[in-house]
Amino acid sequence: MDNYQKQAMAFRTETADEAYALLNLAAEAGEVLGKVAKHIRDGGDEESLRQNIKKELGDVMWMVAAVAADFDLTLSEICTHNIEKLNSRKDRNVITGSGDNR
């Protein structure tokens, strides 16, 4: 994950600043949803949808890597923390429900 982050950030331009990365993370996630919505509306083959989702998720991943870098975080520490959080919730039998700090 960290190797991906390092390589991906090599393509970052000066204009892709912190605000751009944060705002465009939401935009790219929306494009993933848009591809699925159009597939539901218009139909089409599943492989085309799969390939479109792969492309859009790649854009989401780039934005996540950029936002993480802006906060001096690595993707590996984010992923590790997430798994630890999920394991804790499972151990405490609160994997379902709502709230960030359950």
C-alpha positions as CSV (number, residue, x, y, z in Angstrom):
1,M,0.0,0.0,0.0
2,D,2.8,2.4,0.9
3,N,4.6,1.7,-2.4
4,Y,1.4,2.5,-4.3
5,Q,1.0,5.7,-2.3
6,K,4.6,6.8,-3.1
7,Q,4.3,6.0,-6.8
8,A,0.8,7.6,-7.1
9,M,2.1,10.8,-5.4
10,A,4.8,11.1,-8.1
11,F,2.0,12.1,-10.5
12,R,0.7,14.8,-8.2
13,T,0.8,18.3,-9.8
14,E,1.2,21.5,-7.9
15,T,-2.5,22.4,-8.5
16,A,-3.7,19.1,-6.9
17,D,-3.4,20.7,-3.4
18,E,-5.1,19.6,-0.1
19,A,-8.4,21.2,-1.0
20,Y,-8.5,19.6,-4.4
21,A,-7.7,16.1,-3.0
22,L,-10.4,16.4,-0.4
23,L,-13.1,17.7,-2.7
24,N,-12.2,15.4,-5.5
25,L,-12.3,12.4,-3.2
26,A,-16.1,12.9,-3.0
27,A,-16.4,13.6,-6.7
28,E,-14.6,10.4,-7.6
29,A,-16.6,8.3,-5.1
30,G,-19.7,9.8,-6.8
31,E,-18.5,8.6,-10.2
32,V,-18.4,5.1,-8.9
33,L,-22.0,5.4,-7.8
34,G,-22.9,7.0,-11.1
35,K,-21.5,4.1,-13.1
36,V,-23.7,1.7,-11.0
37,A,-26.7,3.9,-11.3
38,K,-26.4,4.1,-15.1
39,H,-25.9,0.3,-15.3
40,I,-29.1,-0.1,-13.3
41,R,-31.0,2.3,-15.5
42,D,-29.6,1.3,-18.9
43,G,-28.4,-2.3,-18.4
44,G,-25.4,-3.6,-20.1
45,D,-22.9,-6.3,-19.6
46,E,-21.4,-7.0,-16.2
47,E,-17.8,-7.1,-17.4
48,S,-18.1,-3.5,-18.7
49,L,-19.5,-2.4,-15.4
50,R,-16.7,-4.2,-13.6
51,Q,-14.0,-2.5,-15.8
52,N,-15.6,0.9,-15.2
53,I,-15.7,0.4,-11.5
54,K,-12.1,-0.7,-11.5
55,K,-11.1,2.6,-13.3
56,E,-13.2,4.7,-11.0
57,L,-12.0,3.0,-7.8
58,G,-8.4,3.6,-9.0
59,D,-9.2,7.3,-9.0
60,V,-10.7,7.0,-5.6
61,M,-7.6,5.3,-4.4
62,W,-5.4,8.1,-5.8
63,M,-7.4,10.6,-3.9
64,V,-7.3,8.6,-0.7
65,A,-3.5,8.4,-1.1
66,A,-3.3,12.1,-1.6
67,V,-5.5,13.0,1.4
68,A,-3.5,10.5,3.6
69,A,-0.2,12.1,2.4
70,D,-1.6,15.6,3.3
71,F,-2.2,14.4,6.8
72,D,1.2,12.7,7.0
73,L,-0.4,9.2,7.1
74,T,0.5,6.1,5.2
75,L,-2.0,3.9,3.6
76,S,-0.6,0.9,5.5
77,E,-1.2,2.6,8.9
78,I,-4.7,3.6,7.8
79,C,-5.5,0.0,6.7
80,T,-3.9,-1.5,9.9
81,H,-5.9,0.9,12.1
82,N,-9.1,0.0,10.3
83,I,-8.6,-3.7,10.8
84,E,-7.8,-3.2,14.4
85,K,-11.0,-1.1,14.8
86,L,-13.1,-3.8,13.1
87,N,-11.6,-6.6,15.2
88,S,-12.3,-4.6,18.4
89,R,-15.9,-4.1,17.4
90,K,-16.2,-7.8,16.6
91,D,-14.7,-8.8,19.9
92,R,-17.1,-6.4,21.7
93,N,-20.1,-7.6,19.6
94,V,-20.7,-4.1,18.2
95,I,-19.8,-4.8,14.6
96,T,-23.3,-3.8,13.6
97,G,-25.0,-0.6,14.7
98,S,-24.0,3.0,14.3
99,G,-21.7,5.5,15.7
100,D,-18.0,6.1,15.1
101,N,-16.8,5.3,18.6
102,R,-18.7,2.1,19.4
